[in-house]
Amino acid sequence: MRPVDMNKDQLAEFKQAAEKCYEEYKALGLKLNMARGKPGSEQLALSKPMLDCLTAADAAEISDDIFNYGGLDGIPEAKKLFAPMLGVPEENVIVFGNSSLNIMYDTVSRCYTFGAGEGLKPWKDCGKVKWLCPVPGYDRHFAITELFGFEMINVPMTEQGPDMDVVEKLVSEDESIKGIWCVPMYANPTGITYSDETVRRMAALKPAAKDFRIFWDNAYCIHHLTDTPDKLLNLFEELKKNGNDDMAYQFASTSKVTFPGSGVAVLGASEANLKWVKKTMTIQTIGHDKVNMLRHVRFFDGKFENVLAHMQKQRAILEPRFNIVTEMLEKELGGTGLGSWVKPNGGYFVSFDALGGCAKRIVALCKEAGVTLTGAGATFPYGKDPQDRNIRIAPTFPSTDELKKAMEIFIASVKLASAEKLLG
Amino acid sequence: MRPVDMNKDQLAEFKQAAEKCYEEYKALGLKLNMARGKPGSEQLALSKPMLDCLTAADAAEISDDIFNYGGLDGIPEAKKLFAPMLGVPEENVIVFGNSSLNIMYDTVSRCYTFGAGEGLKPWKDCGKVKWLCPVPGYDRHFAITELFGFEMINVPMTEQGPDMDVVEKLVSEDESIKGIWCVPMYANPTGITYSDETVRRMAALKPAAKDFRIFWDNAYCIHHLTDTPDKLLNLFEELKKNGNDDMAYQFASTSKVTFPGSGVAVLGASEANLKWVKKTMTIQTIGHDKVNMLRHVRFFDGKFENVLAHMQKQRAILEPRFNIVTEMLEKELGGTGLGSWVKPNGGYFVSFDALGGCAKRIVALCKEAGVTLTGAGATFPYGKDPQDRNIRIAPTFPSTDELKKAMEIFIASVKLASAEKLLG
């Protein structure tokens, strides 16, 4: 019988069992972390050979330009290598330092202080600025727009991506809406990929604000976990078809391809957008780390297909972890009505929706029993999940044994919190 | 006889000779560059062994934390290594990416958007913001404050540093003055080092604006060219004595120690300032490239004395170049009254002051004859040298042979432009 269908006595019994189970796990005194989308040790090891790709002996043979000042927008070989990741021509790429988050922050900051393009009013002078946030979403995105004081508006995520009826209506009516955060592929945290129709509608938006910008964070564009990966329609091409070339910035990085702390990050955008970016960027820096760009180019022998092959090695490490999570959820919670989740075809997370009002309690119970999760609410602007339901599970960092233990504790916590809730 | 003392006929003769000489050089069709403070090939070679300091085999032995996300303010070993460069305790250091210019830009941008500290009004909301610019100075500094729309005020440089009478008066009277650019050691371009008194007076400023900040760009702090290097009083300690702990940000980098494009840059500041920086920095990025930090730490075996020893190798390459410049100037222009310059004890430049109204013409003549110099005026805000006198000579990048040729052309151009000027 499903707990949601139990009478009070049955529920009390269910709760007692859940409590006993939870207390047993708690007594183990574990310390496990499923909080952040961090690659684990085995994954990092895959890229360590990259450190030998550019030795002192190699350096003696190559142009000094690599080591010196200059090259504001990155080395051509790196643009070429990573352009297919963004799905844009290489001339529409700027290669930055190690962090796509930093590019996004700087892009918001630039629009805020100087405007989104030549002759456009800085957002700081536009009165109240509003921003669309598909939810659940990525906490670090929301943190940027919160810092700049933008009013964030929740947009429900469907299985096709953000609810485009809502997006279209809001964007076309309200000039103060200047942007939207999107993780179009294997979305953080839901794992879904925007449907072709969603991408088409996104590219065809007719915003009231002419400086409306889509922040297309394609963080998981090649981070597949199956033989039948999702496919994402090419936004850049769709924008062109609609004459909306300048409406999006696209971001990606090798943070979860090579090293999270020492990868390279890229921006893809229209010619006009890149020109505008470079106008202030050339005041901000003389250029990013070209040695590390070249190290990446050499590691992959300049070929995008080698990047994809590398991602298959990442998959081999990650797929079993995701299977542990979804199989354990299915086995213990499937059909109980105590939660829902989707097995993603890629990305870094499993998004779990608990009974309403239970997420905070589950995260707290897990914490008490030694399992750190992303804070409940973190997947919503201002950390406020209106239904207190969503929890982001990040299975990549722990070992498989640790992950199994952590999931046992998670499941015990879900049962206990649900029983408490249902008993009222 | 000095050209400035010649009569018209003598001058005409002088001009004719200068013209003949200049045309001969021009006919050589050379292509030489003394425009930017770029290290040359031999200098870059000194640091190439650093590329072997962190191999895949090494990586297998060290903590994965180096490769993963995290470590917002840099690895402790790097803080420790570079703290003496800034002259601050290691807990007062944040290690960034490859560019101190980027830190300066971000610092201005942060103050502009969010204020210079907790509870302080953002500069964007302060009406007209003014900024003190010791002149001649560094064009990339001026470009930042120009971009943000600050009104830049020229402050004359003396042989002791910025004219502190002017600085004290302006800063204490005008609340709209929010900052000053300083290159306190081997200043760009004059090469002088601020005297102890200048540093003391700078640290003891009583600004009308409580959010006034000294931007202390110590870019050449260890870039000595003699056995008797200049010494700079420790600003951090002087600020403390005056209770002005929060009044400065200090910047430095290894751009001209290891690789200009792939070094590490550091910020030194008070605890309160760093806390404020990190408050927004943690939204901007998860952290900078720790692998490159560790590479630097290993290259120098974690010891600042090894950094200094490395700079002696740099000096061995650079000192002859600076000698070529100053000896040729002395031999050809010494006592002529056609220009003045100071032989610096360190840094990257020789600052040349021509006869008033001649700098642009000299740079143009050089360009015509194939020698690229920093644009005349570049050492002043808005590119406007009120007397059209100052030219920045950057001797580091060309080979010694090229440098000699370039200086011959420079000197010929000075003579010709001066003769033209004196003839009226």
Boltz contact constraints between the chains, C-beta under 6 A:
constraints:
  - contact:
      token1: [A, 38]
      token2: [B, 68]
      max_distance: 6.0
  - contact:
      token1: [A, 38]
      token2: [B, 69]
      max_distance: 6.0
  - contact:
      token1: [A, 41]
      token2: [B, 64]
      max_distance: 6.0
  - contact:
      token1: [A, 44]
      token2: [B, 64]
      max_distance: 6.0
  - contact:
      token1: [A, 44]
      token2: [B, 67]
      max_distance: 6.0
  - contact:
      token1: [A, 48]
      token2: [B, 56]
      max_distance: 6.0
  - contact:
      token1: [A, 48]
      token2: [B, 59]
      max_distance: 6.0
  - contact:
      token1: [A, 49]
      token2: [B, 56]
      max_distance: 6.0
  - contact:
      token1: [A, 51]
      token2: [B, 54]
      max_distance: 6.0
  - contact:
      token1: [A, 51]
      token2: [B, 55]
      max_distance: 6.0
  - contact:
      token1: [A, 51]
      token2: [B, 56]
      max_distance: 6.0
  - contact:
      token1: [A, 51]
      token2: [B, 59]
      max_distance: 6.0
  - contact:
      token1: [A, 52]
      token2: [B, 55]
      max_distance: 6.0
  - contact:
      token1: [A, 52]
      token2: [B, 56]
      max_distance: 6.0
  - contact:
      token1: [A, 54]
      token2: [B, 51]
      max_distance: 6.0
  - contact:
      token1: [A, 55]
      token2: [B, 51]
      max_distance: 6.0
  - contact:
      token1: [A, 55]
      token2: [B, 52]
      max_distance: 6.0
  - contact:
      token1: [A, 56]
      token2: [B, 48]
      max_distance: 6.0
  - contact:
      token1: [A, 56]
      token2: [B, 49]
      max_distance: 6.0
  - contact:
      token1: [A, 56]
      token2: [B, 51]
      max_distance: 6.0
  - contact:
      token1: [A, 56]
      token2: [B, 52]
      max_distance: 6.0
  - contact:
      token1: [A, 59]
      token2: [B, 48]
      max_distance: 6.0
  - contact:
      token1: [A, 59]
      token2: [B, 51]
      max_distance: 6.0
  - contact:
      token1: [A, 64]
      token2: [B, 41]
      max_distance: 6.0
  - contact:
      token1: [A, 64]
      token2: [B, 44]
      max_distance: 6.0
  - contact:
      token1: [A, 67]
      token2: [B, 44]
      max_distance: 6.0
  - contact:
      token1: [A, 67]
      token2: [B, 259]
      max_distance: 6.0
  - contact:
      token1: [A, 67]
      token2: [B, 261]
      max_distance: 6.0
  - contact:
      token1: [A, 68]
      token2: [B, 38]
      max_distance: 6.0
  - contact:
      token1: [A, 68]
      token2: [B, 260]
      max_distance: 6.0
  - contact:
      token1: [A, 69]
      token2: [B, 38]
      max_distance: 6.0
  - contact:
      token1: [A, 69]
      token2: [B, 260]
      max_distance: 6.0
  - contact:
      token1: [A, 97]
      token2: [B, 97]
      max_distance: 6.0
  - contact:
      token1: [A, 98]
      token2: [B, 289]
      max_distance: 6.0
  - contact:
      token1: [A, 99]
      token2: [B, 285]
      max_distance: 6.0
  - contact:
      token1: [A, 101]
      token2: [B, 285]
      max_distance: 6.0
  - contact:
      token1: [A, 102]
      token2: [B, 284]
      max_distance: 6.0
  - contact:
      token1: [A, 102]
      token2: [B, 285]
      max_distance: 6.0
  - contact:
      token1: [A, 105]
      token2: [B, 284]
      max_distance: 6.0
  - contact:
      token1: [A, 143]
      token2: [B, 283]
      max_distance: 6.0
  - contact:
      token1: [A, 144]
      token2: [B, 283]
      max_distance: 6.0
  - contact:
      token1: [A, 147]
      token2: [B, 283]
      max_distance: 6.0
  - contact:
      token1: [A, 259]
      token2: [B, 67]
      max_distance: 6.0
  - contact:
      token1: [A, 260]
      token2: [B, 68]
      max_distance: 6.0
  - contact:
      token1: [A, 260]
      token2: [B, 69]
      max_distance: 6.0
  - contact:
      token1: [A, 261]
      token2: [B, 67]
      max_distance: 6.0
  - contact:
      token1: [A, 261]
      token2: [B, 68]
      max_distance: 6.0
  - contact:
      token1: [A, 261]
      token2: [B, 287]
      max_distance: 6.0
  - contact:
      token1: [A, 261]
      token2: [B, 290]
      max_distance: 6.0
  - contact:
      token1: [A, 262]
      token2: [B, 289]
      max_distance: 6.0
  - contact:
      token1: [A, 262]
      token2: [B, 291]
      max_distance: 6.0
  - contact:
      token1: [A, 283]
      token2: [B, 143]
      max_distance: 6.0
  - contact:
      token1: [A, 283]
      token2: [B, 144]
      max_distance: 6.0
  - contact:
      token1: [A, 283]
      token2: [B, 147]
      max_distance: 6.0
  - contact:
      token1: [A, 284]
      token2: [B, 102]
      max_distance: 6.0
  - contact:
      token1: [A, 284]
      token2: [B, 105]
      max_distance: 6.0
  - contact:
      token1: [A, 285]
      token2: [B, 99]
      max_distance: 6.0
  - contact:
      token1: [A, 285]
      token2: [B, 101]
      max_distance: 6.0
  - contact:
      token1: [A, 285]
      token2: [B, 102]
      max_distance: 6.0
  - contact:
      token1: [A, 287]
      token2: [B, 261]
      max_distance: 6.0
  - contact:
      token1: [A, 289]
      token2: [B, 98]
      max_distance: 6.0
  - contact:
      token1: [A, 289]
      token2: [B, 262]
      max_distance: 6.0
  - contact:
      token1: [A, 290]
      token2: [B, 261]
      max_distance: 6.0
  - contact:
      token1: [A, 291]
      token2: [B, 262]
      max_distance: 6.0
